[in-house]
Amino acid sequence: MSRNFVADLHNHTNASDGEYTPTELVQAAAELGLTAVGVTDHDTLNGLDEALAAGREAGIRVVPGVEVSLRFRRDYFTGTLHYLLYIPHALLDDAEFRRMAMAIFSQGRGAGLVRARVAAINAEFGPAGKTPLLQRELTAAEIEALATNVTRRHFALALKENHGLDKGQISALIGNDAHSYVPSGIDMAQLTPLLQKYPQLVRVFAHPAAGSFPGKSLYNEVLPPIEIVDRLMPEYLDEDILGLDGLEVHYPGHAPEHEALMAQWAQKYGLMMTGGSDCHDRVERPLGVTGVSQDELDALLARLI
C-alpha cells in the first residue's frame, strides 16, 4: 500500500494504555516499512528503553517521547488536553531528567491526582470552604484505603459511608460540572520547570482539532472543539508557561478541512507540522494510519540532535 508519509510519530504501548509491547510496536512499524516510529506513552517514560533497543535490532529509528496530560479549569472549559514532548536520545541517559520528569508527570494520575481532587473538594465544600457541606475535611488516606487504583466510585463510597452524603450531594462534589472537579493531568505551571531546565525537548500540541471531528470518532474522546483550543493557544504559545515548537496536523481524528486549518495555524505561528496514528491497538486504533513526510520528519529530527 502506498503512503504519503514515512514516519508515524504518535503511538502508545502497554507502558501506558496500548496493546503492543514497546518491542511489538517497533517491530510492527518496521514491517510496515516506516522510516521512524514515535513512542509517546501517556505520562510515562517507562517503555522507551525497550523501544530504543528494539529499534536498533529492527533497523528503524525510534523517536522517543511522552504524551503529557494537562488539566484545565477555566470558566469556558474544564477538562484535559494533551501535549507531546519529543526527547533527544542523549537526554534519556540523564538520570536527573528522568527523575524530574516522572515526578512531575505522576502528579496528574494516581496518588497525585487523588490529592489534588481532595484539596479541591475541601476548598469548596470543607468546613472552611466556600460552600460548607462536609462536617470534617475529606482526606486522601480514606480514599486510598478503598483501592490501589482509585476511581470516582471510591470517592463516592467514602463520601457516602464516611461523611453521610446522599447521591445528589455526592454528585455536587465529584460530578464533571462540580466547582471542585479536577480533571486528570497536571496544571501547565507544574510542567514549566522541566521545560525551562531542558529546552532541548520538542514541544507539540497533540491532536488540536480532534474535538471538532464531525460525527462519531474513536479519536476525539472528550476533547473540546477547535473554538476552545483557539482560546487556549495563547497560553500554549507563551514561552514562560509552555511554549510550542510544533502542531500535530496529521491525525486520524482530523477531518480534511480541520487538517487544512491546522496547517494554516502552523504557518501562522511558525510551528513545525507533525503527525501520527495515536495507535493503541491492532484493530480500532491501529499503527500506520497517518504520519509525516520526509521533510517534516527531518525538521523534527534536526531539533532532537
C-alpha positions as CSV (number, residue, x, y, z in Angstrom):
1,M,0.0,0.0,0.0
2,S,1.4,3.4,-1.0
3,R,1.6,6.1,1.7
4,N,2.2,9.8,1.7
5,F,4.1,9.6,4.9
6,V,7.4,8.0,6.0
7,A,7.1,8.1,9.8
8,D,4.3,7.7,12.4
9,L,5.2,9.8,15.4
10,H,2.4,9.3,17.9
11,N,1.8,5.8,19.4
12,H,1.2,4.0,22.6
13,T,2.4,0.8,24.2
14,N,1.4,-1.2,27.2
15,A,3.7,1.0,29.3
16,S,0.5,3.2,29.4
17,D,-2.7,2.1,27.7
18,G,-1.6,0.5,24.5
19,E,-2.0,-3.1,23.4
20,Y,1.5,-3.6,21.9
21,T,4.6,-4.1,24.0
22,P,7.3,-1.5,23.0
23,T,9.1,-4.2,21.1
24,E,6.0,-5.3,19.3
25,L,5.1,-1.7,18.3
26,V,8.6,-1.1,16.9
27,Q,8.6,-4.4,15.0
28,A,5.2,-3.6,13.5
29,A,6.4,-0.2,12.3
30,A,9.4,-1.8,10.7
31,E,7.2,-4.4,9.0
32,L,5.1,-1.6,7.6
33,G,8.3,-0.1,6.0
34,L,8.3,3.1,8.1
35,T,11.5,5.1,8.4
36,A,10.8,6.1,12.0
37,V,8.2,5.5,14.7
38,G,7.3,7.7,17.7
39,V,6.7,6.0,21.1
40,T,4.7,8.5,23.2
41,D,3.0,6.8,26.1
42,H,0.8,8.8,28.4
43,D,2.7,10.4,31.3
44,T,5.5,7.9,31.5
45,L,8.9,7.2,30.1
46,N,8.9,3.5,31.1
47,G,8.6,1.9,27.7
48,L,11.3,4.0,25.9
49,D,14.4,1.9,26.8
50,E,12.8,-1.2,25.4
51,A,11.6,0.6,22.3
52,L,15.0,2.0,21.6
53,A,16.7,-1.4,21.9
54,A,14.0,-2.9,19.6
55,G,14.6,-0.1,17.1
56,R,18.3,-0.9,17.0
57,E,17.5,-4.5,16.5
58,A,14.9,-3.9,13.8
59,G,16.8,-1.1,12.0
60,I,14.2,1.6,12.4
61,R,14.6,5.0,14.0
62,V,12.6,5.3,17.3
63,V,11.7,8.8,18.2
64,P,11.2,8.8,22.0
65,G,8.5,10.9,23.5
66,V,5.8,11.2,26.1
67,E,2.2,12.5,25.8
68,V,1.6,14.7,28.9
69,S,-1.9,15.1,30.2
70,L,-2.7,18.8,31.0
71,R,-5.7,19.7,33.1
72,F,-7.7,22.9,32.6
73,R,-10.2,24.6,34.9
74,R,-11.4,27.7,33.1
75,D,-14.8,29.3,33.1
76,Y,-15.2,28.2,29.5
77,F,-13.6,24.8,29.7
78,T,-12.9,22.1,32.3
79,G,-11.1,19.0,31.0
80,T,-7.9,17.5,29.8
81,L,-5.7,18.3,26.7
82,H,-2.6,16.5,25.6
83,Y,0.9,17.8,25.0
84,L,3.6,15.8,23.2
85,L,7.2,16.1,24.2
86,Y,9.8,14.6,21.9
87,I,13.1,13.7,23.7
88,P,16.7,13.7,22.3
89,H,18.2,10.2,22.8
90,A,21.0,11.6,24.9
91,L,18.7,13.2,27.4
92,L,17.3,9.8,28.3
93,D,20.8,9.0,29.7
94,D,20.3,11.9,32.1
95,A,19.2,10.4,35.4
96,E,18.1,13.8,36.8
97,F,15.9,14.4,33.8
98,R,14.2,11.1,34.2
99,R,13.7,11.7,37.9
100,M,12.3,15.2,37.5
101,A,10.1,14.2,34.5
102,M,8.5,11.3,36.2
103,A,7.9,13.1,39.5
104,I,6.1,15.8,37.6
105,F,4.1,13.5,35.3
106,S,3.0,11.4,38.3
107,Q,1.1,14.3,39.8
108,G,-1.6,14.0,37.1
109,R,-2.5,10.5,37.9
110,G,-2.7,8.1,40.8
111,A,-1.9,9.5,44.2
112,G,-1.1,12.9,42.9
113,L,-4.4,13.3,41.3
114,V,-6.2,12.0,44.3
115,R,-4.6,14.6,46.5
116,A,-5.4,17.4,44.0
117,R,-9.1,16.3,43.9
118,V,-9.3,16.0,47.7
119,A,-7.8,19.5,48.1
120,A,-10.3,21.0,45.6
121,I,-13.2,19.3,47.4
122,N,-12.1,20.7,50.8
123,A,-11.5,24.2,49.4
124,E,-15.0,24.3,48.0
125,F,-17.1,22.1,50.4
126,G,-14.9,21.5,53.5
127,P,-15.9,23.1,56.9
128,A,-13.9,26.2,56.0
129,G,-14.8,26.1,52.3
130,K,-16.7,28.4,50.0
131,T,-19.9,26.2,50.3
132,P,-19.5,24.2,53.5
133,L,-21.1,20.8,53.2
134,L,-18.7,18.4,54.9
135,Q,-18.6,18.2,58.7
136,R,-14.8,17.5,58.6
137,E,-12.3,17.6,55.8
138,L,-12.0,14.8,53.3
139,T,-8.6,13.0,53.4
140,A,-6.7,11.3,50.7
141,A,-6.0,8.4,53.1
142,E,-9.7,7.5,53.4
143,I,-10.0,7.4,49.6
144,E,-6.8,5.4,49.1
145,A,-7.8,2.9,51.8
146,L,-10.6,1.7,49.4
147,A,-8.4,0.8,46.4
148,T,-4.9,0.8,44.9
149,N,-6.4,2.2,41.7
150,V,-8.8,5.0,42.8
151,T,-11.7,5.9,40.6
152,R,-14.7,8.2,41.0
153,R,-16.7,5.3,42.6
154,H,-14.3,5.2,45.5
155,F,-14.7,9.0,46.1
156,A,-18.5,8.4,46.1
157,L,-18.2,5.5,48.5
158,A,-16.1,7.4,51.0
159,L,-18.4,10.5,50.9
160,K,-21.4,8.2,51.5
161,E,-20.0,5.9,54.1
162,N,-17.7,8.3,56.0
163,H,-19.4,11.6,55.5
164,G,-23.1,10.7,55.3
165,L,-23.8,12.4,52.0
166,D,-26.6,11.4,49.7
167,K,-26.4,10.8,46.0
168,G,-27.3,14.4,45.0
169,Q,-24.8,15.9,47.4
170,I,-22.1,13.5,46.1
171,S,-22.8,14.5,42.5
172,A,-22.4,18.1,43.5
173,L,-18.9,17.3,44.8
174,I,-17.5,15.0,42.2
175,G,-19.6,15.4,39.0
176,N,-17.9,16.8,35.9
177,D,-19.7,20.1,36.3
178,A,-18.9,20.4,40.0
179,H,-16.9,23.5,41.1
180,S,-14.5,21.2,42.8
181,Y,-14.0,18.8,39.8
182,V,-10.3,18.4,38.9
183,P,-9.6,16.6,35.5
184,S,-6.8,14.2,35.2
185,G,-3.4,15.6,34.3
186,I,-1.2,18.3,35.7
187,D,-1.5,22.1,35.6
188,M,0.5,23.9,33.0
189,A,2.6,25.5,35.6
190,Q,3.8,22.2,37.0
191,L,5.4,21.3,33.7
192,T,7.1,24.7,33.2
193,P,10.3,24.0,35.4
194,L,11.0,20.8,33.3
195,L,10.7,22.7,30.0
196,Q,12.9,25.6,31.2
197,K,15.6,23.3,32.5
198,Y,15.6,21.1,29.4
199,P,14.9,23.4,26.4
200,Q,16.1,20.7,24.0
201,L,12.7,19.0,24.4
202,V,10.5,19.5,21.3
203,R,7.0,20.6,22.4
204,V,4.0,19.7,20.2
205,F,0.3,20.3,20.7
206,A,-1.4,16.9,20.3
207,H,-4.5,16.5,18.0
208,P,-5.7,20.1,18.5
209,A,-8.7,19.7,16.2
210,A,-9.9,16.2,17.1
211,G,-12.7,17.5,19.3
212,S,-14.4,19.0,16.3
213,F,-14.5,15.9,14.2
214,P,-18.0,15.6,12.6
215,G,-19.9,12.6,13.8
216,K,-18.5,9.7,15.9
217,S,-14.8,9.2,16.2
218,L,-12.7,6.9,18.3
219,Y,-10.1,9.6,18.3
220,N,-11.9,12.6,19.8
221,E,-12.6,11.1,23.2
222,V,-13.8,14.0,25.3
223,L,-11.7,16.7,23.6
224,P,-13.0,20.2,23.3
225,P,-13.9,21.8,19.9
226,I,-11.5,24.0,17.9
227,E,-13.0,27.2,19.3
228,I,-11.9,26.2,22.8
229,V,-8.4,25.2,21.6
230,D,-8.1,28.6,19.8
231,R,-8.8,30.4,23.1
232,L,-6.2,28.3,24.9
233,M,-3.5,28.8,22.2
234,P,-2.0,32.0,23.7
235,E,-1.3,30.0,26.9
236,Y,0.4,27.2,24.9
237,L,2.4,29.6,22.9
238,D,3.6,31.6,25.9
239,E,7.3,30.6,26.4
240,D,7.0,31.5,30.1
241,I,4.4,28.7,30.6
242,L,4.7,26.0,27.9
243,G,5.8,27.2,24.5
244,L,5.3,25.3,21.3
245,D,7.6,24.0,18.6
246,G,5.1,22.1,16.6
247,L,1.4,21.3,16.0
248,E,0.1,17.8,15.3
249,V,-1.5,18.4,12.0
250,H,-1.8,14.9,10.5
251,Y,-4.1,12.9,12.7
252,P,-6.9,10.2,12.1
253,G,-9.4,12.3,14.1
254,H,-8.8,15.4,12.0
255,A,-11.4,15.9,9.2
256,P,-9.7,17.1,6.0
257,E,-10.9,20.7,6.5
258,H,-9.6,20.7,10.0
259,E,-6.2,19.3,8.9
260,A,-6.0,22.2,6.4
261,L,-6.9,24.6,9.2
262,M,-4.2,23.2,11.5
263,A,-1.6,23.5,8.7
264,Q,-2.6,27.2,8.4
265,W,-2.2,27.6,12.2
266,A,1.3,26.0,12.0
267,Q,2.3,28.5,9.3
268,K,0.7,31.4,11.2
269,Y,2.5,30.6,14.5
270,G,5.8,29.4,12.9
271,L,5.4,25.8,14.1
272,M,6.7,22.6,12.5
273,M,4.0,20.1,11.4
274,T,3.9,16.6,13.0
275,G,1.5,13.7,12.9
276,G,0.8,10.2,13.9
277,S,-1.8,7.5,14.2
278,D,-2.2,7.6,18.0
279,C,-2.1,3.8,17.9
280,H,-3.5,2.0,20.9
281,D,-4.3,-1.4,19.5
282,R,-4.3,-3.6,16.3
283,V,-7.8,-3.0,15.2
284,E,-9.7,0.1,16.4
285,R,-6.8,2.5,16.6
286,P,-4.0,0.8,14.6
287,L,-0.5,1.8,13.7
288,G,0.3,3.3,10.3
289,V,-2.8,5.3,9.6
290,T,-1.1,8.6,9.2
291,G,2.2,10.4,9.8
292,V,4.7,12.8,8.5
293,S,6.6,13.4,5.2
294,Q,10.3,13.1,4.9
295,D,10.8,16.8,5.1
296,E,8.6,17.0,8.2
297,L,10.5,14.2,9.8
298,D,13.8,15.8,9.0
299,A,12.6,19.1,10.6
300,L,11.8,17.3,13.9
301,L,15.0,15.2,13.9
302,A,17.1,18.3,13.4
303,R,15.7,19.7,16.6
304,L,16.4,16.4,18.5
305,I,20.1,16.3,17.8
